[in-house]
Amino acid sequence: MTAPAVDGLRVVNEAGVLRITIDRPDRMNALDLAHMTALGDVLTAAATDSSVRVVIIAGAGKAFSTGADLAAAAAAGGREATAEVVMDSANRVVRAIVELPVPVIAQVNGAAAGVGASIALTADLTYASENAYLLLAFVNIGLMPDGGSSALIAASIGRARATRMALLGERLPAAQAERDGLIAGVLPPDELAAHVDAVAARLARGPRRAIELTKRALTAATLTALDASLDREKAGQAELLQAPDFVEGVTAMLAKHAPNFRS
């Protein structure tokens, strides 16, 4: 497998385990369009690479991923890409994870926010550090959940809990996420990587075709609404990304004061 086209994304394939590390610790592993596109490229290529038997997605430093790089987007003054292009790049990552014929493990070492939370929860198995948390931060900047999270979270923990996360924009600690059935397990920080490696090694030794068909069956049974949700999220987010409330939300976030939404 070829190296990704951008710095800040490390890819290593060893003994059937493809480890993808988002390596932008200075940006809390936030993803701009180039990095989101590169992540989608790597995941798409993995689907046809017979040497890959399991995929791990991890974050370097203190965070898994804090989602879209809003500071970079603000600096670009909206010139980076249209809202539709940005949404398509994120949705491509989610669809690639779901459609991969091999299991995907998310190693959540810290904050998983925005589309970073969506990527973590799209994985087949999500293991988190005790000090990690999930955050659907969209409402805090005048947006709606995306990356399929409106379907993924409701499918796992039900409408009421998903609505609370989406509308209140509160952190969900990893321990609570495990109790709610949203993630597979919680580990002490110094045990997380070793545990994920052990699970990955076990899966890599397993029967590839049986695992593929099992993943496909579970996805079909639990995520029937995912494609429709991605389409709805794209349409809604494309509208909201161009609205005054989003500008106010990002400006307030970067200036570290409360937003004054007017819609």
VOGU-3710 file (C-alpha; in Angstrom, 3 decimals, decimal comma):
1> mtapavdglr> 0,000/0,000/0,000  1,355/3,425/-0,955  1,962/6,123/1,642  -0,749/8,754/2,094  -0,444/11,907/0,021  -0,202/14,252/3,032  1,899/14,571/6,148  -0,005/14,015/9,359  -1,345/10,577/8,470  0,866/7,568/9,234
11> vvneagvlri> 0,088/4,178/7,736  1,834/0,917/8,643  0,837/-2,557/7,429  2,383/-5,315/9,524  1,317/-8,948/9,864  -2,066/-8,244/8,313  -2,807/-5,288/10,604  -3,119/-1,916/8,897  -2,599/0,815/11,499  -3,678/4,320/10,474
21> tidrpdrmna> -2,577/7,054/12,860  -3,900/10,592/12,587  -0,717/12,441/13,482  -1,566/16,119/13,937  -1,194/16,485/17,711  -0,671/20,236/17,444  -4,205/20,449/15,992  -5,631/17,789/18,359  -5,787/15,596/15,246  -8,418/17,783/13,615
31> ldlahmtalg> -8,953/16,883/9,970  -8,897/19,416/7,155  -10,093/18,493/3,681  -6,697/17,176/2,546  -6,343/14,851/5,535  -9,950/13,658/5,346  -9,460/12,895/1,650  -6,222/11,035/2,344  -7,886/8,997/5,083  -10,638/8,051/2,653
41> dvltaaatds> -8,040/7,081/0,051  -6,219/4,771/2,487  -9,421/3,089/3,651  -10,691/2,634/0,106  -7,390/1,094/-0,991  -7,427/-1,265/1,994  -10,695/-2,787/0,781  -8,928/-4,377/-2,199  -5,622/-5,208/-0,479  -5,611/-8,926/0,319
51> svrvviiaga> -2,758/-8,460/2,789  -4,997/-6,404/5,099  -6,971/-8,470/7,592  -7,830/-5,808/10,164  -7,594/-2,007/10,337  -6,801/0,127/13,392  -7,525/3,867/13,427  -5,733/5,780/16,178  -4,736/9,316/17,086  -1,290/10,596/18,086
61> gkafstgadl> -0,791/12,625/21,235  -3,649/13,446/23,593  -6,636/13,187/21,236  -8,211/10,697/18,867  -9,605/13,452/16,646  -11,437/16,657/17,463  -13,217/16,566/14,104  -13,096/19,074/11,287  -10,255/21,589/11,388  -12,399/24,676/11,811
71> aaaaaaggre> -9,420/26,960/12,386  -7,992/25,981/9,008  -11,377/26,468/7,364  -11,764/29,884/8,972  -8,268/30,890/7,841  -9,169/29,828/4,300  -12,146/32,161/4,442  -14,423/29,571/2,877  -12,106/29,130/-0,096  -10,994/25,607/0,808
81> ataevvmdsa> -13,999/23,852/-0,714  -17,753/23,951/-1,005  -19,850/22,566/1,831  -20,884/19,663/-0,391  -17,262/18,697/-1,091  -16,417/18,780/2,612  -19,422/16,628/3,472  -18,699/14,188/0,658  -15,146/13,678/1,930  -16,359/12,872/5,457
91> nrvvraivel> -19,152/10,622/4,223  -16,671/8,755/2,042  -14,601/7,897/5,130  -17,660/6,611/6,994  -18,854/4,536/4,053  -15,351/3,122/3,528  -15,183/1,933/7,148  -18,612/0,323/6,928  -17,916/-1,303/3,557  -14,450/-2,646/4,349
101> pvpviaqvng> -14,527/-6,450/4,236  -12,301/-6,602/7,322  -12,987/-5,385/10,861  -12,022/-1,841/11,862  -10,912/-1,024/15,407  -10,918/2,531/16,774  -8,281/3,179/19,451  -9,689/6,231/21,215  -6,943/7,617/23,431  -8,567/10,986/24,186
111> aaagvgasia> -11,106/13,407/22,796  -13,266/12,141/19,931  -15,392/15,102/18,892  -17,500/16,084/15,905  -16,742/13,925/12,902  -13,917/12,420/14,984  -16,609/10,874/17,182  -18,447/9,686/14,076  -15,305/7,956/12,772  -14,680/6,334/16,162
121> ltadltyase> -18,233/5,032/16,392  -18,357/3,797/12,810  -15,620/1,300/13,657  -16,697/-2,264/14,323  -14,921/-2,303/17,691  -14,200/0,873/19,640  -11,890/0,767/22,652  -11,235/3,903/24,666  -8,927/5,135/27,360  -10,444/5,864/30,755
131> naylllafvn> -9,731/9,568/30,198  -11,292/9,674/26,719  -14,672/11,131/25,870  -17,099/11,445/22,978  -18,614/14,782/22,038  -21,135/15,727/19,389  -20,064/19,369/19,447  -21,968/20,416/16,345  -24,846/22,254/18,035  -22,342/24,422/19,918
141> iglmpdggss> -21,276/26,030/16,623  -24,645/26,122/14,888  -24,377/22,811/13,030  -26,051/19,389/13,128  -24,437/15,970/13,644  -22,814/14,460/10,565  -20,618/11,529/9,616  -23,626/9,250/10,054  -23,773/9,899/13,806  -27,514/10,599/13,722
151> aliaasigra> -27,969/6,934/12,751  -24,930/5,339/14,433  -25,631/6,575/17,955  -29,386/6,032/17,855  -28,796/2,473/16,598  -26,529/1,770/19,578  -28,134/3,536/22,531  -31,595/4,615/21,411  -33,312/7,830/20,404  -33,524/9,472/23,824
161> ratrmallge> -29,825/9,180/24,647  -28,802/10,112/21,104  -31,036/13,188/21,221  -29,453/14,280/24,487  -25,967/14,008/23,006  -26,919/15,791/19,787  -29,009/18,661/21,194  -27,072/19,449/24,375  -23,549/19,000/23,023  -22,276/17,489/26,276
171> rlpaaqaerd> -19,214/15,321/26,727  -19,897/11,613/27,168  -17,078/10,053/29,259  -15,731/6,761/27,979  -16,928/4,835/31,040  -20,500/6,019/30,464  -20,233/5,268/26,748  -19,299/1,686/27,621  -22,188/1,380/30,084  -24,550/2,728/27,425
181> gliagvlppd> -23,339/0,093/24,958  -21,831/2,662/22,615  -18,251/1,317/22,684  -16,696/-2,120/23,169  -14,482/-1,417/26,166  -12,554/1,019/28,361  -8,945/0,530/29,409  -6,399/2,355/31,578  -4,400/4,727/29,347  -1,226/2,651/29,580
191> elaahvdava> -3,052/-0,555/28,587  -5,122/0,695/25,665  -2,636/0,222/22,815  -1,581/-3,256/23,951  -5,207/-4,353/24,259  -6,070/-3,060/20,789  -2,995/-4,773/19,344  -4,005/-8,058/20,971  -7,557/-7,850/19,610  -6,227/-6,941/16,161
201> arlargprra> -3,796/-9,880/16,187  -6,616/-12,239/17,144  -8,815/-10,965/14,331  -5,934/-11,142/11,845  -5,558/-14,849/12,634  -9,273/-15,478/12,222  -11,238/-16,788/9,228  -11,288/-13,786/6,878  -14,380/-14,695/4,879  -16,426/-15,653/7,938
211> ieltkralta> -15,511/-12,359/9,603  -16,417/-10,433/6,436  -19,849/-12,047/6,171  -20,488/-11,563/9,893  -19,626/-7,868/9,669  -21,839/-7,487/6,614  -24,777/-9,202/8,357  -24,468/-7,070/11,503  -24,249/-3,893/9,440  -27,313/-4,831/7,411
221> atltaldasl> -29,278/-5,585/10,575  -28,348/-2,466/12,549  -27,463/0,315/10,108  -30,245/0,132/7,544  -30,777/3,902/7,863  -27,116/4,920/7,469  -27,134/5,890/3,787  -30,315/7,929/4,173  -28,878/9,583/7,294  -25,676/10,531/5,475
231> drekagqael> -27,730/12,097/2,700  -29,923/14,031/5,158  -26,889/15,183/7,113  -25,180/16,349/3,939  -28,195/18,404/2,878  -28,724/19,899/6,327  -25,056/20,601/6,982  -24,578/22,188/3,553  -27,305/24,670/4,515  -25,979/25,284/8,036
241> lqapdfvegv> -22,355/25,722/6,947  -23,437/28,776/4,965  -25,638/30,272/7,690  -24,770/33,229/9,973  -25,061/31,063/13,082  -22,133/28,911/11,941  -19,972/31,980/11,392  -20,933/33,207/14,865  -20,314/29,786/16,391  -16,827/29,385/14,933
251> tamlakhapn> -15,878/32,984/15,692  -16,984/32,572/19,302  -15,198/29,236/19,652  -11,905/30,613/18,341  -12,255/33,695/20,554  -13,253/31,480/23,511  -16,502/33,206/24,381  -20,167/32,145/24,279  -21,850/32,451/20,859  -24,833/34,723/20,296
261> frs> -27,011/32,748/17,912  -29,757/34,742/16,200  -31,777/32,287/14,125
//
